[in-house]
Amino acid sequence: MTDTETALSAAVERMCADAGWRRLVLGFAADIDADASLARFNTAIHPGDQMLLHSLRQHRDAGAAFSQYFNIALQQHAAARQLMRGAFGAEAGDVDVLDFACGYGRLLRFLSLSIDPRRISACDLQTDAVDFVRDAFGVEALASHADPAHFELGRRFDFIWVASLFSHLPEPLFHAWLARLVALLTPRGVLCFSVRDASLLPDASALPASGLAYARESENSDLATDIYGTAYASEAFVRDALQAAAGDARPYVRLPRALANEQDLYVVGGDARHDLATLREIRRGPWGWVDIRSLSSDGTLDLQGWAASLDDGALDTVEIDIDGVRHRCHVSIERPDVAAAFGDARLSRSGWRFRSELARGVRDVRVVVSARSARGEGALLYAGSIRAG
């Protein structure tokens, strides 16, 4: 890391250790009693976690990286818990879970609070990640293998979660890992995995006839590019891959942009008779970003961004907390770029702007920007300290 990245990483580490920021983050978690779970909530992030490092390099702002890292984790946890409840109903807490390609546990830090961590197994190719999630979250940690043919756990699982792995696999490994994971399901089980849809390809003509485009590049420089890059797949490709993996025309559910409002989630059962109808109504929750964050030398705080819901369309307001004082800001500014990015005309007026004249000489303020849907689902758009430039 560069000196700047090291300093930013240290700033995020301080935020993770701060009691106020920890309580704030946990307050957005679905299915978790924040007061009862705060003492067990482990916010430590491994220094090699590529997801955080990618955010730091992209945004060059500790608060933005902290917010993006945890907001994606919160949305991922909300999606996983909805699918568990839809698949297992009242027995959603009585399931054996495999978080496959778990990385450094962005999901596990929340999932280990919402269900018994002793029912969770976590698996990754990176040995330091395996060691970290075992020690940090109290789950069973298992080493993966670069070759699916040599991956055998000797048991099956009710719920297998695979976030952002198939969006990085070349075609042969896509097929091989899908077949291996389907074989690890119990008859009542469900496999949930994310895919970057072909419609997100910058150049639509780059999609080959097979339906999967693969590039030898990713945010994870620790893994060889012949097994881990960036992949885009059509629904037809995934459907055919599922049929080949299961050996039958097994029903599946596709949930567009259900992971971090970007990747599609696919859900398939461990038995061809598995009824997946209850899984189609998953909520994505609110989403957004704070594009401009500035504090001038005369004390003027300027915040600009967008907030919306792919479920319901534009939101009415965002909530802004400045050093403990809460404000509401209406969402009504034209943002055609947001509507175009999501292909949803309802999001065309999802922009907002907030300006506040603080006391002259103020050099640093703690700012939290959040959004909530009409159903009370929350998203953390930004949390951090903004310093006068």
N, C-alpha and C positions, 0 to 999 in steps of 0.2 A: 504494500500500500504506500501511497505517497504520504508526505507529512500532513497534507490537508485531509486526506482520507483518514489517517490515524487520529487526528484531532476530532474529526466529525464522529468517528466511531466511539471515541472516548466520551463525547457529549451524549450520544445515544445511551451508552452504558450508564451514565449518571442519571439520565431520565428513567431508565429501567429500574434503578435502585431507589428512586424517589417515591415515597409513600403516596403522595398526591397523584402523581401520574399513574401509578399502579392501580389505585382505586378507580380513577377515571376510566381506564381501559376496561377493567373488569365490569364496570357498570354497563357497558354496551353488550356484554355477552348474553346470548339467549340461553335459557335453561340452566342458568347458574345463579345461585344465591350469593351475591357479591359479599355480603357481610360474613356469611358462614365460610366462604372459600378464600377470603383475602389472605389469610395466613399461609395457605398452601399454594397460592398463585405464584408460580415461578416465572419471573420475567427475564431471567438471564438469557442472553443470546450468545451463541457460540461465536467466537471471533472469526471463524471461517464460514459462517452462514452466508452463502452466495446470494440469498434473497435480500438480505439487508445490505450487503456490499453493492449489489446492483442498484438499489435505491439511492445509496449514498453517492455513487458515481453519477447517477442520472440527475439528481436534484441538488447536490452540493449544499444540503441543508439538513441538519440533524433532526429538526422537528418534522420536516416533510418525510424523511426516511422512516423515522419512528412511526409516524401516523400511517403511512402506506403499509409498512410491515404488519402492524397490528390490525389495521382495518381489513386487510385481505384475510388475515387469520380469523378474525371475527366472522366475516361473511362465509368463509369456508366452513367454520364450525356450525353456523346457523344452517347452512345447506345440508351438512352431514346429519345433523340432529333431526331436521325435517324429514329426511329420507329414512332415517331409522324409525321415527314415529309412524311414517306412512307404511313402512314394510312390516313392522312388528307390533304396532299399536301399544297396548298396555305393557307389553314385554320388551319395549325399546331399551330398557336398562339391563335386560337379561340376555345379552348377546355376546358372542365372542367376536372381537373386532381385529382386523389386520389393517394397519396403516402402511401400505406398501409404497416404497420409494418415499419414505417419510421425511427425508432430509434431516434438518436439525430441529424438527418438531414444531413448526409454526402452528400446525393444527393441534398437536398433542398437548400443548400447554393449556388449552381450553378443554379438549375432549377428556383429559385425565381428571378434570374437575366435574364434568357433567355425568360421567359414568365411572364405575370402579376401575381404576387403572390396572388392576390385576386381571381384568377381562380384555385388556388391550395388548396386542403384539405389534411391534413396529419393526420395519425392515428397510435396510438401505444398503447400497453398494459401498458407500463411504464408511469405513470402519470407525473414524472419529465421530461421525454422526450417530452411529449405533451406540457407541459408548456414552455419548452426551445425553441422548434421550432416555437411556436406561437410568442414569444417575439423576437427571433433572426432573423426570416426570414419573418415575416409579413403574414404568411399563416393562413388559418382556421385550427385550431387544434382540433382533435376529439379523445375522449377516446375509446379504443377498449374494447373487452371483452374476457375472456378466453374461453367462450362457443360461438361458431358461431351462435347458435340458438337464442342467446340473443343480437346479434349485428344487429342493424337496424339504418340506417342513414336517411331514409325518402326521399332519392333522388338517382339519378343515375349519372354515370360519363362516359365521352367519353374515357378517358385514365386512366387505373388503372395499377400502377406500384408496383410490389411486389418483392423486391430484397432480396434474402437470408432469406426467411421465410420458404418456402416449402422444402428447404434443411435442415430444422431443425424439421420437424413435423413428429409425428408418423402417421401410416396409417389412423386411424379413423379421425384425425384432418386434414390430407391432403385432404381427400374426402370432409369433411364438409366445410372447408374454401374455397376450390375450387368452390363448389356449391354456397356458399354464395356470393363470389366475381363475379362469372359469372352472377348472378342475379342482381348485381349492375350496369351492363353495359347498356348504351343506345344502341339502335339498330345499330347505326353507330360505337359504341365504340369498343375498343380492350383492352384485359387484357394481360399484359406481366408479367411473373413470372419466377424466376430462380430455377433450380433444379441441384443438384449435381448428375451427371450421375453415374450409377452403375459401369461403366468401371473404375471409380476412386477408387473403393473399394480396400483396401490393400490386401484383400483375396477374390478373386472372388467367392469362394465356400460359402462365408457368405451371399450371396444374397438368400433370401427365395423364395419359389415358387410364392409368390404374386408379386415379382418384386420390393419390397421396403425393405431396410435394415435400422433399426433404433437402435441407441446407445444412452444411457442416459447420454450424456456428450456434452458440448459445451463450447464456450468461454464466454458465458453469464451466470454467476453464480447467477444472480438476478432472473432468471426464473426457475420454477420447471421443473425437468428433465422428468416428465411424459407428459409434453406438449411441451417441447422445448429441443431437443438434437441434434443429427447429423444424417441426413438421406441421403441415396443413392437410386436412383430410375431408373429403366430401362425405355426406351421410351415406351415400350408396357404398362407398368404400368400407365404412364402419359396419354397415349392415351385413355386407358380404363377409367381412372378417369375423363378425360375431357368429354367423351361420357356420362358417368353417371351424371356428373354435369350439362351438357347442356340439357340432355334428347334427344339428337340426335347425329348422326355421324358428328359432326361439324368439318369443316376443321381447321387445326392448322398448325403453322410453328414452327419447332425446329431449333434453331440457336446454334450449338455446340460451347461451350466455349466463348460465346458472352458477358458474364459478367466477367470482370476482368481476361479474358483468362483462366477461371477455370470452372465456372458454365455455364450450358446451359440455354438459354432463350427460353421459349415457349410463343407463341402468339396465342390468340384465339379471334374471333370476337363476338360481341353481337348478331349477326344474322347468321344463317347457310348459308346465301347467300353472306356473306362478302367475298370479294376477297382479299386474303392476299398475292398474288403473288409478289407485290412490296416490301414486307418486307423481302424477302429472301436474298437480297444483302447487308445486313448490314456489315459494316466494323468494325473489332475489334481494329484496330490501332496498333501501335508499343508497345512493352513490353520489359521488361528486369529487370536487377538488378545489383547492384554493390556489389559483394561478398567480396572484400578486399578493405579496406580503411585505409591506414596507413601513418603516417608522422614520419620519423626517427629523431633522435636527430641531425643528420648531415644535415637535410633539404631535404631528399629524400622523395618525395611524390609517393606512389605506389597505383594505382587504378586498380582493375581487375573486370571483370563482363561479362555480355552477353546482347545482344540486338537483337531482331528479330521481325518479324511480322507474325502472323498466317494467314494473308491475302496474303502476298507476299513472305514470306521466309526470309532469312537472309538480314540484312541491310548492307549498305556499310560502314557507319561510325557512331560514336557517337560524340556528341559535349561536350567538357569539359571546364568549365569556372572556372578559379582559380583566386580569388580576382579580378574579372573583366577582366581578360585576357583569350581570347577564343583560344581553340585548337581543332583540329579534330583528332580522333583516328580511324584507320581502324578496321573493324570487320572481322576477318579472322581465329581466333584460334579455333581449334577443341573443341567442347563441346558436346560430345555424350550424356551426361546426360540431356542436354536441349532437344535434339532431342527425347530421350526416354521418357522424362516427358510429352511431348506434342504429341508423336506418329507421328512426322513429320520429315522425313529425311532431308528436306530443311534447318532445323535449326542446322545441325551438325557442321557447322562452324560459329557459332554465338558468339564466344568468342572474347574478346579484353583485352588488357593490356596497361596501360599508366604509364610511369615513368617520373618524372620531378625533376631536381636538383634545389631546391630553395636555397635562401640565407641561409648560416649557421646561426643558432640561431633562425630561424623562428619557432615559437611554435604553431601557430594557423593559418589556412587558411580557407577561405570560398570556398566551392566547389559545383558546380552544374554540374550534368551529365544528359544529355537528349538525346533522340533519335527522329528522324523524318523519316516518310515514304516518298516514292517518291511523294506521293500526299500531303505532308505537314502536315499530322497528327502527333501530338507530344505526347511524354510520358516523364514524369519527373522521372528519375531513381534514382536520389539522389540529395538532397539539404541539406547542413548543414555545420557546422564547424568541421574540422578535427584537432585534437590537437596531438602534439608530444607525443609519448608514452615513 
